[in-house]
Amino acid sequence: MGLRILYNSLDPACKTPFGVLKPCEACAMTVAIPISCQTTQVVLVLERENGALYREIEFVLDRTAPPYEYYLVRFRMEDHGLFFYYFRIVTRNETFKLFRQGEDTNMEAGDKWQLSCVSQDYPVPEELEGRVFYQIFPDRFHQVGRCDCTEKLQPYWVHENLSDMPVFRPNEQGEVLNNDFYGGNLAGIQAKLPYLQKLGVEALYLNPIFMAFSTHRYDTCDFSRVDPMLGTDEDFADLCQEAHRRGMKIILDGVFSHTGSNSVYFDEKHIFGHGALSDPESPYRSWYMFQNFPTEYTSWWGFKTLPCVNKMDPTFMDYIFGSDDSIVAKWLRLGADGLRLDVVDELPDEFLMALRRRIRELNPKALLIGEVWEDASSKISYGVRRRYFTAAQLDGVMNYPWRNAILAYARGEDDGRNLRWTVLTLSENYPAAVLNTNLNLLSSHDVSRALTALVDPTDGDREDLAKRTMTRAQLALGKKRLRLASFLQFTLPGCPCIYYGDEAGMTGYRDPFNRQYYPWGKEDKRLQAHFRALAHLKSGSEALKRGRVEVLEAGDGRFSFRRVLDGETVTLYCNAGQTPWDAHPAGACLLGDPALPPMGFCAMREEQKL
């Protein structure tokens, strides 16, 4: 077999600097070509995101070290944006294009390499990088007192037994109403702030709190008020004030792609009187896209209870964030520290950029996180290439790619090499500040809880899922794997985001089984202590919060990396293999169970004074 042409953008010997470029920053690329190819020309072909040619730059022969010739190119990017590149190589006998194939190269077929050029100083407040987050599904966390539910949308009912399984079966009309509540409220969250602070939590992400019909509250009825089941505006302001006193941030779920059909704005049931369906002169009529009024309209994924809004309607934009008394202005002034944007792929660039500018006017340190399930740096949504980072629209995203890779590694489905690829690929494609601000999750309200997914990642219909239970042995295995997975969640770049109850040992398949009530008084104390140790490890190290990541070893179940920032280096070791790994040095900080060396993991902190 002949020698291959060598180029790997993840290798500093081939490309420096690693990852995203800044405007006018010098970049160097080196391609190693076998001498036997008799190369006469090597050209870097840079294309814009739409495939149009941007620049062609010729390499020079830098050195020869048989059996290879090393070709070098140096250049600077002057324009912001997302670019792709490949190489055109001319030899005495042929001309061909060289593409990427994984971490290797391939002639004439494969993928193009990605190259982003972003703002010189990506506008993420440094104090938000690497914070420990905690996601709360408000109805299922904790209740203090009883709220005035006089104006709660009907019908609804409240579970008397907090250990009940959430309702998942349709009613006699075949509808799944999601109208069974447990009574969790804002006062309950505030009462548990001491617990969360002791756990090491530095920021809360709350699933929707605005008035709605359902328990999940993604069918907004009124953006301008707290759902009566949760409390009042004053309760929210009190929660924020107490959280801020403890150094915590509060991030709200912003659901601006659609509203509920039973809402002030749409008013399908003719309750409020001025909605798009109930009033011919409704100020909200232009928000909705009717094909045949009043029965046919654009709705979210075909759910008629979730009519989509025209995000670029001037009155909608003004109502949500444009005016002085807008929805965003109100909640930021009451104490919210930012937004997590639901289905951000459905929000146009112009909407996002205007929203970003506005929240930073209201609070220069406000955080804007987007729900994206894939690599957000180059995503195409509805036929449009998104500009979340090249246009500095978002501070970070929900890091589902790392979740999937971490869980697969902890389950033993990956020996560490795919985890390495996933970690380095996102590290290459995301601005450093974004990478450090992504919400690193293992569970969420949209996916199975980690403890369940680590043992049984399969899916099924809800009737089947409701019957499944974990044996004692499976539970023990799941917790063992969770300790490993959470170690990566907390030590890789980003903001670790604990889904409420994961630290207590909660299990559950996809919704609604992942949305049960927190088991106060029945927590797994050992697992809680583990998460507490990880949180304090994260918050106590600037390198773990903001340092670059370098993967040292991956394979055979072993995964080792380090985080580096200025004079601090933290080296970390993980072992998901079947044999012990004695790589970690004596005196390292050990997290986990030393009696289980094949699953053990450790962190070593080295201080290097410059």
N, C-alpha and C positions, 0 to 999 in steps of 0.2 A: 504494500500500500504506500502511495506517495505521501510526501509531507503536505500538511495542510497549511493554508494561509492563516496566520494568527492575528486575531484582534478580539478583545473582550472589553467592552466599555466599563465593566465593573472592576477591572484590573488597573491600578494606577500606573503600571508599566506601559499600558496602552493608551490611557486617557487621563489627563489631569487638567483641571481639578475634577474630582469625582462629582457626578450629579449635575444639578442645575447650575447654569451660568448666570452671572450678573452682567448688565450692559458694560461693554468695553473691557471685560475681564479676559485676560489671556488664556487661551486653551491650547493644549498640545495633544496631538494624536500620533501614535506610532503603529504602523502595520508591518508585520514580519512576513516576508514572501520568500519562498524557497528560491535559492540562486538558480536552480534548474529551470525555473519559469522563464528566465531571460526577459525580465521586466524592462520596459522602456518608459512607462509613464503610470503614475498612480494619481487619481483625482478624487478629492472629496466632493461629493454632490450633495448640497444642502437644499432641501425643499421646504416650502411653507406647508402648513397643516392641510391645505387644500390640494397639495400635490404640485403646485406651481413651483418652477425653479426659482431658488433664491440666490444661490452663489455656487460657483465651482472654483475650487482652490487646489492647486497642484502640490503634491508632496515633493520633497527632495530626498535623495538618498543620504541618509544620516551616517550609517556605518554598515560594515559587513562582518558577520561572525558566522562562518559556515556552520550549518548548511543554509543560513538565512541572510537576506538583505533586509535592513530595517529602514523603512521610509517614514519621514517625519513631516508633519505640517503644523504650523502655528497660525492662529487666527484669533480674531475678536468678533463678537456679535454686537452689533450696534442697535438692532431692533428687538423690542420685546416680542414675545410670542412663543408658540409651540412649533418646533421644526422636526423634520425627520431627515435622516441621511443614509447614504450607502456609498460604496467606493466603485469607481470605474478603473479597471486595470487593463493596461495595454501591454502585451508581450510581442515578441517577434512573430508569433504565429496567430495570435487572436486578441480580441477585445471582449471583455466580459464584465458583468456587474457582480459585486460581492455584497451579500446580504447577511443578516444575522439569523442564526439557527440555534436558539437557546443561548448558551454562552460560547458557541462556536460560530464558524462562518460557513457560508455555502455559496457556490457559484450559481448565479442566474435565478435562484429561487430562495424564498425565505421572507423574513420581515426586515423592515428598515429599523435602524436604531433611532431612538427618540432623544431629542435635545431641546430643553426649555431654557428660555432666557426671561428672567423675571426681575422685578424691581430691585434696585441696589439694596434697599433695606425693606424686606418684606414686612408689612405693617401689622405684626402681631405683638401685642404688649408682652414684653419679656416675662413679666411676673405670672403670666398665665401658662407658660410652657411647663409641661411636666407636672401639673397639679393633679392631685388624686380626686377623681370624681366619684359620685354615687348617684345612680339613677333610681328614681322613685316613681312607681305607679301609684298616684296619690290615694286612690280608693282602697288600696290593699296594704298600706304600710302601718298606720297607727291612728287611732281615734281618741280624741280627748273631748269630752262633752258631746252635746248633740246640737247640730246646726239647725237653723230655721229653714226648713225645706218647703215652706208654704208655696214658693214659686218654682219649685223643682218640676221639670217637665214630666208629665204623666204619660203612660203608667210606669211605675217602677216599684221595686220591692227590695227589702234589705234582709240579708241572711242573719238569722239569729245565732247560728253556729259558725264561728270564724274559720273553722277547719273544713267547712263545706267545699266541695269541688265547684268551681264556677260553672254556670249553666252553659252547655254547648249544644244541646238538642233544640231543633226548631219547635215552635209552638204548633197548635192545631192548623194554623194557616200556612205552615211551612216557613215561617219567618224566624230568624235568629235575631232577637231584639237587642241583646247585650244590655239589658236593663236591670240586671241583678247586681245590687250593691252590697258592700261590706261596711261602709261608713267611715273609712279613713278620711282624715281631713287635715287642713293646714295647721290647726292647733296641735294635732297629733305629731306632725312632722317637727314642729317647733319644740315640742316636749322631748323629742328624741335627739335634739342637736347635741346634748352632752355625750350621748352614746356615739354619735357619728364623729364627733371631735376626738373622742378617745380612740376610735377606730383609725383615725388618721385622715379622715375625709376633709378636703379643702374646698370642694365645690359640689353643689347639688344640681343635677339635671332632672327637672320635673316633667313627666308626661303631661299632656294638656290639662290646664286647670280652669279654662274658660267654660262658661255655661254651655251645656250640651245635653242631649238626651241620653246618650249611651255611657257605659262605664269607662270606655277608653277615651271618650271626649274628643275624638278626631272628627266628629260631626258637629262642628261649632254652631251653637245657637246665637251667641252674643259674645263677640270678642271683648266687649267693654266691661264685663263683670265676671267675677269668680262664680263658678257653679255653686248654687245654694248648698249642695251636699258637702262641699268642701269648706264653706265659710263665706267670708266677706272680703272686700277690698282691704279693710282695716286688718283683718287676719293676715293677709298676704304682706302688708307693710310691716306688721309686727314680726313676721317670720324673717323677712329680709333684714330688719334692724338687728334682730338677735343673731342671725347668721353672720352679718357683717361684724358685729361685736366680737365674734369668735374667729374672725379672719376668713370666713367662708363666702363663696360666691353663689349666686342663684341664677341658673339658666332655665329659661322657659321654652316650651315647645311651641314653635310658630307654625301654624297650619294655614297657609295662605293660598294653597292650590285650589281648595274647595271649601264649601261650608256644608252644614247640614240642611236637608230639605225642610226640616222642622226648625226654622230659625227666624230671627228677626228679619233677615235679608231675603230669604226665599219664601217662607211662610206657606208651605204646602197645605198645612192644616187650618189655615186662616185663623190663627190664634192671635197674632200680633197686629194685623191690620194694615201694614204698610210694606209688606214684602213684594217681591217680583210677581208672585202669583195672585196676591190678594188685592193689589191696588194698581189699577191701570197707570196711575201717575207715580208709581213707586220710584224713589230715588235710587233704588237698587236694580231696576230693570236692566240697565245697560251692563251690569256685572255678569249676567248669565247669557249663555249661547243657546237660544231656542231654535230648533229646526221646524217645529210645528207647535206653536203655543196653544195650550199650556202643557201638553203631555210629552212632547219630545224635546229633549235638551241634552247637551253634553254633560256627562257625569263621569266621576272618577272610576275608571276601570269598569264602567257599566253599572255601578251601584247607583240606583236612582235616588237613594237617600243621601248621596254625596254629590250634589250638582257642582260642576267645575265653575270657576270664575274666570273672567277675562282679566288676567293679571295686569295687562297694560291699559285697562280702562282708567282714564285720569281720575275719576271720582273714587275708584277703588284704591289706587295708589295713594291718593291724598288721605283717604280714610285710614288706611293701614299705617302709613308712616310719614306722609308729606306735610300735613298740617301741624300746627302747634299743639292741637288737642287730639292728635292721632292716637291710634291704639298703641303703637310702639312707644310713642312719647309718654303715654300714661303709665305703662308698666315699668319703663325704665325709671321714671320719676318716683314711682312707688318703691323702687329698690331692686328691680331685676338687673342683672349684670350682663345680659346678652340673650341670644336666641339660638336654639337648635332648629333648623328649618326642615320641616317634614317634606318628603319627596321634592327635594331641591331641584332635581332634574326637570321638573315641570314649571320652574320659575324662570322666565326669560332673562338673558344677560342684562338687559336694560333695567329690569326690575331689581335684580340682585345688586347691581352697581349703585343704583339710587338708594336702595335700602341700606347698603353698607356705608355710604357717605352719611346718611341721615343718623344711623345709630352712633356713629363716631362723633358726629356733631353733638349729640345728646350726652354721650359718655365716651371720651377718647379711649377708654380701656374696655369698652363693651366687646363681648365675644360673639362671633358669628360662625356657627358650626352647621355643616350641611349633611343631610342623610344621603350618602352615596354608597352603593354596595360593591362597586368595582374600583379599579384604578381611576381615581378622579382626575388625574393629570391630563388624560387624553380621551376622556369618555365622549362618545357620540350619543346624543339623546334626541329622539324625534328628528333625526337627520341633521342635527346641528352639533358641531364640535364645541364642547363646553370650555369656558375660559375661567374656571374657578380660581386658578392660580396665576396664569399668565396675565390676567386682568385684576389680580388681587381682590377677588370677590369674596372669598371665604378665608377664615383663619384656620380651619381644619375640617375634617369629615369623620364620619363614623367608620372606623377601620375594620370593616368586615374581611378584606383580604387577609390581614394578619390573623384575625380570629380563626378563619378556616384553616390556615396553615398551622397555627399553634395547636389547635385541637387534633388535626390529623397527625402531627408529630407526637403529641402526648398519647394518642391511641395506638401508636406504633405502626400506622399506615405509611409513614414517611420516615426514612432513617436520618433525617436532618437536612438532606440536600435540597429538598423542595422548600423547606423553611428558610434556608439560606438564600435561595433564589428569590423568594417572595420578599424577605426583609430587604435585600439589597436592591431589588427592582424598585420598590416604592421609595427607598432611600435615594435612589438615583433620580427618580422622576418628580419627587416632591421637594419644594423649598424646605430648607432645614427647619425654619420656624413652624411651618405647617406640620412637618413630621413630628415635631415636639409638642404639637397642640392637638393632633388627632385624638379622638376618643378611642382608646384601645379597649375593646369590649370582648368578653367571652360569652356573655348572654345579653339578651334584651327582650323587650316585650314582643318582638317580631320573630324570634327564633327560640328553639328549645334551650332550656337552662343548661349551662356548661356541664354540671354534674350528671345530667341525663345524657347529653350529647357525647360525653366522653366514654360512655358505656354502650349506648344504643343510639347511634346517629341516624338510624333509619326513620322513615316517615310512614304515615298511614292515614286512614280516615279517622275522624275524631272518635267514633264508636270504638274502633280498635285501640286508639291511644288511651282512651279512658279506662280500658281494662288492663293495660300493662302496668306491672309493678316491678320494682327492683328488689332482688334478693339482698340479704345482708352482705353476701360476698360481692355482689355487683356494686353495692353502695360503698363498701370499703375500697374497691378498686377505683371507683369514680372519684372518691376523695383523694386517693393517692395521686391519681392523674391530675386532679384539679390543683393540687399543690404545685405540681410541675408547671402546668399551663399558666397559673396565676403568677408564678415567678417570672415567666417570660412577659406576661402582660404588664408587669410593673417595672421591669428592668430594660425592656426595649424602649426606643424613643417614643414619646407620646404621653398622653394623660390616661393612666389606667382608670377605667370606668367600671365600678362594681355595680352590677344589677342587684337591686335590693334583695337581700336574703341569700345571695350566693355565698356570702361569708358565714351564713348560719347553717348551710347544708341543704338549702331548698332544692327540690327536683321539679321537673315538669317538662312535658313535651311542648310543642308549639301552642300558640294561643287557642283557648284561654287557659290551658293547663300550666303555662309559665307565668300566670298572673294571680296566683293564690295569695292569701293573706300571710303577712310575715309571722313566723311562729315564735312570738315573744314568749320567753321562758322555756323554750324547747330547743334552743340553738345548740349547735355543735361548738362547744367552747374551744376545743383544740383548733378547729378550722378558723374560728374568729381570731384567735391569737396569731395564727399564721398570717392572715390578711393584715392584722394590725402591725406585725413585724415588717411586712412588705411595704406598707404605707410609710412607716417611719424610715425605712431604708431609702425609699424614693425621695421623700421630702428632705432628708438629711444630706443629700448628695447633689451638688450642682451638675456634676457630670451625668448622673442618671436623669436629671431633669432636662438638660440642654446640650449634653455632649454628643458628638458624632459617634456613629456606630461602625465598628470594624469586626467582621466575622473572622474568627481565627481558625475554627475547625468545624466541619459538618460531615456527618456520615457515621454509619454503624450505630445509630441511636444517640450519638454524641453531638452536642452543639455548644460551642464556646465562642464568646464574643467579648468585646470591651467597649466601654463608653469613655470618651476622652474629651476633656474641656480644660484648656489652659494647663494648669499644673496638677490636675486631678485625673487619675485613670482608675476605672473600676473594671476588673476582669471577672467574667461570669462564666459558670460552667453548668451545663444541663446534661443529664443522662437519662434517656428513655429506653436504653438498650437492655439486654438481658444479662449483661456481665458488668461487674463493678469497673469503675473508671477512677483511677487514683491520680488524675491529672492535677487536681487542685492542691496548692501548696499548704504546708502545715501552717496552722494559725489562721486559716481563712474563716470568714464569717459563714457559718453553716446554717442554712434554713431548710428545714425538712426533717426527715427521720433518719438519723445515722444508721439505724438498723436495717435500712432498705437501700443499700448502696446502688443497686441498679437504677433506682428512681431518684437517687439523691441529687441535690443541687447545692451550689455554694456560690458565694460572692466574695471576692477579695478586693479590698480597697487599698490602693497604693497611692501614696502622696508623693508627687514628683515636684520639687521646688525648682522653679525656673530661675 
